[in-house]
Amino acid sequence: MQCRIGCGACCIAPSISSALPLHPLGKPANVRCLHLDKDNKCAIFLSPTRPSVCHGFKATVDACGSSREEALAILSEWEALTAEN
């Protein structure tokens, strides 16, 4: 599956525990990454500073569903299921 240009769900729903540019303490779940532009495109997608956790995410039907809204719902649910309490 190709990434839906302008979706940005993977840059919002998941938390990122490691430091990344503009997020030195990581990124909390359901917080828009500061690298996501107004068109929901990653501003550092092709940059060597793009974190490995971001690079490792692959768009799949299981993760992204059939729409941006579905992707946000799926990824938010996965985040909630895997969050440390």
N, C-alpha and C positions, 0 to 999 in steps of 0.2 A: 504494500500500500504506500502511496506517496503521501507525504505530509500535506495537509490542507493549508495552503498559503492563507495567512490571515486568521488562522484559528487561535493559536496562542494558549490553548488549554493546558498544555504541558509546561507552560511558563507561568501558570497561575496556580493550579490545583495542588501540585506536589510541594512538599517542603524539601529544602536542600540543606543538609547539615554542614556541608563543607563551605569554607569561604570561597567567594567568587567575586570578580570585579563588581564594585558598587554594593556588594552585600558581604562585607568582611566577616559577619557573624552567621552567614548562611541566609536562607530565605524561608520564612514561615509558610505553611500551607495556606492556600487561598489568598495569597498576597501576590499581586502582579509584580513580576520581575522588573527591575528598573531598566533592563536591556530590551524590554518589549516596547516597540514603538507604537505610535497612534494607530497604525494599520495592523497591529498584532503580529508584527514580524520581528524576529530576533535580530537586534542590531549587531550582535557579535557572532552570528551563525557561522561565518567563514573565518573567524579570527582564531589564532592559536590560543587566545586567552579564554575561549569558550570552555567551560568546565567539562571534565570527562563524563560526569553524571548526565549532563545535557547531551553531549555527543553520543552517549550510549543509548539514549532513548530512541526507540524505533517506532514509527507510526504503524499500528496494526488495527485491524477491525475490532479486536477484543479490547484494545485500549482507547480507541478513538471513535468507535461507533460509526454512525452515518451522518453526524453533524457536529458542529462546534459545541452545541448545547449538550449533546449526548456525551461528547468527550469530556467536558467539564464535570458532568455527573459521574461518569465512570471513574475518572482519575480522582475525584474528590472522595468517592466511596473507597477506592483502594487506599488512599491516604489515611482515611479514618480507620480502616481495618488494620493497617500496619503501624499506626502511630503508637509510640511508647507512652504508656500512661504513668 
